[in-house]
Amino acid sequence: MNQTYDFVIIGAGPAGLAAAMEAKKQKLSVLVLDEQPEAGGQIYRSVS
């Protein structure tokens, strides 16, 4: 099945998540991709 999105954001760090939230406020469809299974970017990865 093919899916289309208005925005595809690569990186689920703070900037990527903020961009996704702003796009959703505008009623746009968004896909956020990241290499890790959890969002957070370097903030998530640097916490022990």
C-alpha positions as MATLAB code, in Angstrom:
seq = 'MNQTYDFVIIGAGPAGLAAAMEAKKQKLSVLVLDEQPEAGGQIYRSVS';
ca = [
       0.000    0.000    0.000;
       1.359    3.425   -0.926;
       0.950    6.345    1.440;
       1.570    9.986    0.607;
       2.492   12.724    3.065;
       2.696   16.494    2.868;
       5.953   16.436    4.868;
       8.551   13.785    5.569;
      10.883   14.775    8.394;
      14.139   12.910    8.848;
      15.256   13.034   12.458;
      13.132   12.775   15.591;
      15.198   15.196   17.639;
      13.822   18.431   19.104;
      13.852   20.300   15.775;
      12.245   17.462   13.830;
       9.516   16.971   16.407;
       8.843   20.724   16.587;
       8.550   20.861   12.791;
       6.138   17.923   12.857;
       3.985   19.611   15.496;
       3.817   22.843   13.495;
       2.862   20.960   10.334;
       0.114   19.078   12.195;
      -1.270   22.399   13.481;
      -1.722   23.304    9.812;
      -3.618   20.021    9.255;
      -0.818   18.584    7.102;
       0.061   14.893    7.018;
       3.500   14.184    8.455;
       5.867   11.227    8.590;
       8.812   11.413   11.018;
      11.684    8.992   10.399;
      14.627    8.296   12.694;
      17.294    5.622   12.935;
      16.413    4.947   16.575;
      13.149    3.421   17.836;
      12.629    6.261   20.361;
      12.326    9.969   19.641;
      14.644   12.531   21.192;
      17.703   12.765   18.992;
      20.992   13.487   20.723;
      19.175   14.486   23.922;
      17.792   10.956   24.251;
      21.075    9.300   23.316;
      23.206   11.302   25.768;
      21.156   10.464   28.873;
      22.485    7.501   30.845;
];
